């Protein structure tokens, strides 16, 4: 799981560095302002789509953890089961929110803060469930 997390950080860092290079190239290229603005808007849409794809992957991983959690829930004691079930509920909420944000991104009505908030919620839910599943 840690290798996956490190790989994701590397991918995001590469994406940011690539975007910065692309933007600096656009700003120094001999194009009209209209062409440059269009190129920037196109690249922003592409980056937003890539971020939505990352959120989709994280949401899918969370779905897998939720499935594993259902099996583990049966083996826990009453109090632990209650806490565990609460973590599963939060994970399902995060997955649902991620799905809504992904649809909004595809429809062009989502913004970066929504995307970041959904990604943060999915990562936290995934971390909480993974902690229970390791025990």
N, C-alpha and C positions, 0 to 999 in steps of 0.2 A: 504494500500500500504506500510506503514511503517513497519508493522509486517512482510510482505513478504520480505522486504529488510533486516530486522534483522535476519530472519530465514536463508536467503541466506548467510549472513555474518557468521552465526554460522555454517552452512554447510561447507563453505569454510575453516573456521578455524579448524573444525573437520577433514576435508580432509587433511589439511596440517599437523596437529598433528599426524594423522594416518600414513601419509607418512614418517614423521620423525621417528616415532617409528618403522615402518617397516624397514627402511633403517638401523637404529642402530641395530636392531635385525639381519639383514643380515650380517652386518659388524662384528658382534661378534659371528656369528654362525660358527660351524666347517665345512665349505664347501670349496671346491677348488675355486680358483680365477675365473675359467671359469664358474662354477655354480653360483657364486655370481654375476658376471657380467650379466649373463643371467637373473637372478632373478631381478636385478636392471633395466635392459632394459625392462623386462615384466611389472614391476611396473610403470615405466615411461610411457609406452604405455597406461596402464590402467588409470593413472592420466590424461594423455592428452585426452583420450576418455571421462572421466568424465567432464573435463573442456569444451570440445566440446558440451557435453550434456547440461551443464549450459548455454552455449552460445545459443544453440538451444531453450531452454526454454525462455530465455530473448528475443530472436528474435520472438518467437511465441507471447509473451506478447506485443511486439511492433506491430506486425501485428494486434492484437485486437485493440490497440489504434489507429492505422491508420484507421481501419474501423469506429470507433467511431468518429474520426476526420472528416471524409468525411461528416457525418451527421451534425456535428457542424458547418462546414464551411459555409453552406447555411444560417445560422442565423447571421453571422457576417457582419459588415460593410465593405466597400471596402478596406480601409487601413488595418484593422485588418485581413481581409480575405487574403490579400497579405502576411502579416507576418506569418499568420497561415499556408497558403499553402507552404511557404518556409520551415517551420518546418516539415510539412508532407513530403516534398521532401527529406529533410535531413534524416528523419526517414526511408523512403523507401530505400535511399542509404545505410544506416546503416544495414537495414535488408538484402539487397542484398549482402553486404560485408560479413555479418555473414554467409549467405548461402554458399558463396564461400570458406570461411575459414573452415566451417564445412566439406565441401567436401574435401578440401585439407588435413584436419586432418585425415579423414577416409582413404584417399589415401596415407597417410604417408609423405606428402610433405609440411606440415605446421610446423611452429615452434612457440615457446611460445610467442615471441613478437607480431607475427601476431594475435594470439589468444587473447592476452591481449588488443591489439589495437582495435580489433573488439568488444570485450566485453565493452570497455570504450565508443566506439562510440554508441553502442546499448543503454547502460545505459543513456548516455547524451540525445539521441534522445527520449527515453522513458520519461525521466524527463521533457524535453521541451514540449512534447505533453500532458503529464499529467497536466502540469501547465495550458495549454490552456483549457483543458477539464474540469477542476475544476471551471473555471469562468462561 
